[in-house]
Amino acid sequence: MPLRNPILTVLAFLVSAVGAPAQTMPVPAGPVQPPALTALNNAFRAAYAKAKTRVLASSGPTLIVNGDRFSLLRGGRRVEANVGVPIYDPIKTIAHIPLAIYVILTPGDGAIDDGRLKTLAGLRELIPPAEASLDTVKLSAATLARQKRIVAASLAFVDDVAGKRQFARSVLLQFTRAMAPLVMENVTEATRAQLDATHAQVSAWRRDLNPQEWDQLHVLIVGPHMPREDLAVTQYFLRLLHEPREGRRVVYAESLWEEPQALDLLATHLLDGGVGEAFFGDYMRMHRDLLGDAASEYLPRLLPE
């Protein structure tokens, strides 16, 4: 259950912590090719950009997945849906309590400085009202009981650490390992609810598409870096569309939060797929480094074991 794009906040914190970046030496200029060759390469780039526009325009329907928001682009029309489920965010938030405790105390082992004690106290203050609000969410008895177990264990751990003003990392790890099974039960329940809602919406849209449109459908999934591998919604669409891997009809647009940038990546995938098929008989050939095979062959000679 990933967090949403915290990168700017982290960067701002780092800059404030370490001050201005260190000065670096100027980078030496690289090789310069003759102007005629540069002009020729620029012509290729311009032709490539125009081809991407044409390929994307003729590619059929596109389903854009950005968190809970699904957008179906079809024939110049756009249809929006939200597949969020009521259970997801509440149990995700409770599962984040042990994680919040861990990150507040990391790195470290032993005495805790006043700044982190204050942060821990601020978290502690927010937990009881959050727990009380669970009564307004329609959770099963078993699910509610699990949230209360996570809360109780977390409060007990925080109170112990705050009272002693120190902690042992080994004890912190005992706490996190004890919380992991409960957290993963939340993960399982949230995942199933999310996938059920996704399937219901996609099935409704599929009924409106004719067979040709369905066969031409591309899915563009926008998301952050860390959950890219095995992302639940990516697994869903790969299985639904009988795709062996991401890159052909299912494309992951990593950290491309602005829709035009994500669609530009889809256009690149489509055009490069055609290039790979035309030159190598392999649609996916350009989805990996063209220099890769030559590198694999040469590196054992350059760096023998």
C-alpha positions in Angstrom: 0.0 0.0 0.0 2.2 2.6 -1.2 2.5 6.3 -0.2 1.9 8.9 -3.0 5.0 10.7 -4.3 6.8 11.9 -1.2 10.0 12.8 -3.1 9.7 16.6 -3.0 9.2 16.5 0.8 12.2 14.3 1.3 14.4 16.5 -0.9 13.4 19.6 0.9 14.3 18.0 4.2 17.6 16.9 2.9 18.5 20.3 1.6 17.5 21.9 4.9 19.6 19.3 6.8 22.8 19.5 4.9 22.7 23.0 3.4 23.6 23.9 -0.2 25.0 21.3 -2.5 28.8 21.0 -2.7 30.5 22.7 -5.7 31.7 20.4 -8.4 34.4 20.7 -11.0 33.2 21.6 -14.6 32.5 18.5 -16.7 34.9 18.2 -19.7 33.3 18.5 -23.1 32.6 15.3 -24.9 33.2 14.5 -28.6 31.6 16.8 -31.1 30.5 15.4 -34.5 30.4 17.3 -37.7 27.4 19.7 -38.1 26.0 17.8 -41.1 25.7 14.6 -39.0 24.0 16.5 -36.2 21.5 17.9 -38.7 20.8 14.4 -40.0 20.3 13.1 -36.4 18.0 16.0 -35.6 15.9 15.1 -38.7 15.5 11.6 -37.3 14.4 12.9 -33.9 11.8 15.1 -35.5 10.5 12.3 -37.7 10.4 10.0 -34.6 8.4 12.5 -32.6 5.8 13.0 -35.4 5.5 9.2 -35.9 4.8 8.8 -32.1 1.9 11.2 -32.5 0.4 9.3 -35.5 0.9 5.9 -33.8 -0.8 7.0 -30.6 -3.7 8.5 -32.5 -4.4 5.2 -34.3 -3.8 2.8 -31.4 -7.3 2.3 -30.3 -8.8 2.7 -26.7 -6.5 3.5 -23.8 -7.3 2.9 -20.2 -5.2 5.1 -17.8 -4.9 3.9 -14.3 -3.7 6.5 -11.8 -4.3 5.3 -8.2 -8.1 4.9 -7.8 -8.9 7.0 -10.8 -9.5 5.2 -14.0 -9.9 7.0 -17.3 -11.0 5.3 -20.6 -10.0 7.2 -23.7 -12.0 6.0 -26.7 -12.7 7.6 -30.0 -12.0 11.1 -28.8 -14.2 10.6 -25.8 -13.2 10.3 -22.1 -15.0 8.3 -19.4 -13.9 8.6 -15.7 -14.4 6.2 -12.8 -13.1 5.9 -9.3 -12.5 2.3 -8.0 -11.6 3.2 -4.5 -13.2 1.0 -1.8 -14.2 2.2 1.7 -12.1 -0.3 3.5 -8.8 0.4 1.8 -7.6 3.7 3.3 -8.7 3.1 6.9 -6.9 -0.3 7.3 -3.9 1.1 5.3 -3.6 4.0 7.7 -3.7 1.7 10.7 -1.1 -0.5 9.1 1.1 2.5 8.7 1.3 3.1 12.5 4.1 0.5 13.1 5.8 1.8 10.0 5.7 5.4 11.3 7.2 4.2 14.6 10.0 2.5 12.7 10.9 5.4 10.5 10.8 7.9 13.5 13.4 5.7 15.3 15.5 5.0 12.3 18.5 5.3 12.2 19.3 5.0 15.9 19.9 2.7 18.9 19.9 4.0 22.5 19.1 7.5 23.7 16.6 9.5 21.6 17.0 13.2 20.9 14.3 15.7 21.9 13.3 16.3 18.2 12.4 12.7 17.7 10.7 12.4 21.0 8.5 15.3 20.0 7.7 13.6 16.7 6.9 10.4 18.5 4.6 12.3 20.9 2.8 13.9 18.0 2.2 10.5 16.5 1.0 9.2 19.8 -1.5 12.0 20.1 -3.1 11.2 16.7 -3.6 7.4 17.3 -6.5 7.3 19.8 -8.8 9.6 17.7 -8.0 7.6 14.6 -8.8 4.4 16.4 -12.1 5.8 17.6 -13.0 6.9 14.1 -12.9 3.2 13.0 -16.4 2.8 14.6 -17.8 4.9 11.7 -16.3 2.7 9.1 -18.1 -0.5 8.1 -15.5 -3.1 9.1 -16.2 -6.7 10.0 -15.7 -7.7 13.6 -12.5 -9.6 12.8 -11.1 -6.7 10.8 -11.9 -4.2 13.5 -10.4 -6.4 16.1 -7.2 -6.7 14.1 -6.9 -2.9 13.9 -7.3 -2.6 17.6 -4.5 -5.1 18.2 -2.2 -3.1 16.0 -3.1 0.1 17.8 -2.8 -1.4 21.3 0.7 -2.9 20.6 1.8 0.4 19.0 0.7 2.5 21.9 2.4 0.2 24.4 5.6 0.3 22.4 5.6 4.1 22.0 4.8 4.7 25.7 7.6 2.5 26.7 10.1 4.2 24.5 8.9 7.7 25.4 9.1 6.9 29.1 12.6 5.6 28.9 13.7 8.2 26.4 15.7 5.4 24.7 15.3 2.1 22.9 17.3 -0.9 21.7 17.1 -1.6 18.0 16.7 -5.3 18.7 13.6 -4.5 20.7 12.3 -2.3 17.8 12.8 -5.2 15.4 11.0 -7.5 17.7 8.0 -5.1 17.6 8.1 -4.7 13.8 8.3 -8.5 13.3 5.4 -9.0 15.6 3.4 -6.4 13.7 4.2 -7.8 10.3 1.6 -10.7 10.2 -1.2 -8.3 11.3 -0.1 -5.7 8.7 -0.1 -8.4 6.0 -3.6 -9.5 6.9 -4.6 -5.9 6.3 -2.7 -6.0 3.0 -4.5 -9.1 1.9 -7.9 -7.8 2.7 -7.3 -4.4 1.1 -5.8 -6.1 -2.0 -8.9 -8.3 -2.6 -11.3 -5.4 -2.1 -9.3 -3.3 -4.6 -9.1 -6.0 -7.2 -12.8 -6.8 -6.9 -13.7 -3.1 -7.5 -11.2 -2.9 -10.4 -12.6 -6.0 -12.0 -16.2 -4.8 -11.6 -15.4 -1.5 -13.3 -13.3 -2.9 -16.1 -15.9 -5.6 -16.8 -18.6 -2.9 -17.2 -16.5 -1.0 -19.6 -15.6 -4.1 -21.6 -19.3 -4.7 -22.2 -19.4 -1.3 -24.0 -16.4 -2.1 -26.2 -16.7 -4.2 -29.4 -14.3 -7.1 -29.9 -12.0 -5.1 -32.1 -11.7 -2.3 -29.6 -11.0 -4.8 -26.8 -8.3 -6.4 -28.8 -6.7 -3.0 -29.4 -7.0 -1.8 -25.8 -3.8 -0.5 -24.1 -3.6 0.0 -20.3 -1.3 2.8 -19.1 -0.5 2.5 -15.3 0.9 5.5 -13.6 2.7 4.8 -10.3 5.8 5.4 -8.2 9.1 3.5 -8.4 9.0 1.2 -5.3 5.9 -0.9 -5.9 6.5 -1.3 -9.7 7.5 -4.9 -9.4 4.4 -7.1 -8.9 2.0 -4.1 -8.5 -1.4 -5.6 -7.9 -3.2 -3.7 -10.6 -0.4 -4.5 -13.2 -0.8 -8.2 -12.3 -4.5 -7.9 -12.9 -4.3 -6.4 -16.4 -1.5 -8.7 -17.5 -3.7 -11.7 -16.6 -6.8 -10.1 -18.0 -5.2 -9.3 -21.4 -3.1 -12.5 -21.5 0.1 -10.5 -21.6 3.3 -12.3 -20.5 4.9 -9.1 -19.2 4.6 -5.4 -19.0 5.6 -3.3 -22.0 3.2 -4.3 -24.9 -0.4 -3.8 -24.1 0.2 -3.0 -20.4 2.6 -0.1 -19.9 3.9 1.2 -16.5 4.6 4.9 -16.5 6.9 5.3 -13.5 6.5 8.6 -11.7 4.9 10.3 -14.8 2.1 11.9 -12.9 1.1 14.4 -15.7 -1.1 12.6 -18.2 0.6 14.0 -21.4 3.9 12.6 -20.2 2.5 9.2 -19.5 0.8 9.1 -22.9 4.0 10.1 -24.5 5.7 7.1 -22.9 2.9 4.9 -24.3 3.5 6.3 -27.7 7.2 5.5 -27.4 6.3 1.9 -26.4 4.0 1.6 -29.4 6.4 3.0 -32.0 9.4 1.1 -30.6 7.4 -2.1 -30.7 6.9 -1.5 -34.4 10.6 -0.8 -34.8 11.5 -4.0 -33.0 9.2 -6.0 -35.2 10.3 -4.4 -38.4 14.0 -4.7 -37.9 14.4 -7.8 -35.6 11.1 -9.7 -35.8 10.7 -9.1 -32.1 8.2 -6.5 -30.8 9.9 -6.3 -27.4 13.5 -5.9 -28.7 13.6 -2.1 -28.3 12.2 -2.4 -24.8 15.7 -3.2 -23.6 19.0 -1.6 -24.4 20.0 -2.1 -28.0 23.6 -2.2 -26.9 22.8 -4.9 -24.3 23.6 -8.0 -26.3 26.9 -6.6 -27.5 27.8 -5.6 -23.9 27.0 -9.1 -22.6 29.4 -10.5 -25.2 32.2 -8.0 -24.7 32.2 -7.6 -20.9 33.7 -11.1 -20.1 36.7 -10.0 -22.2 37.0 -6.6 -20.7 36.4 -7.9 -17.1 37.5 -11.5 -17.0 36.8 -13.4 -13.7 
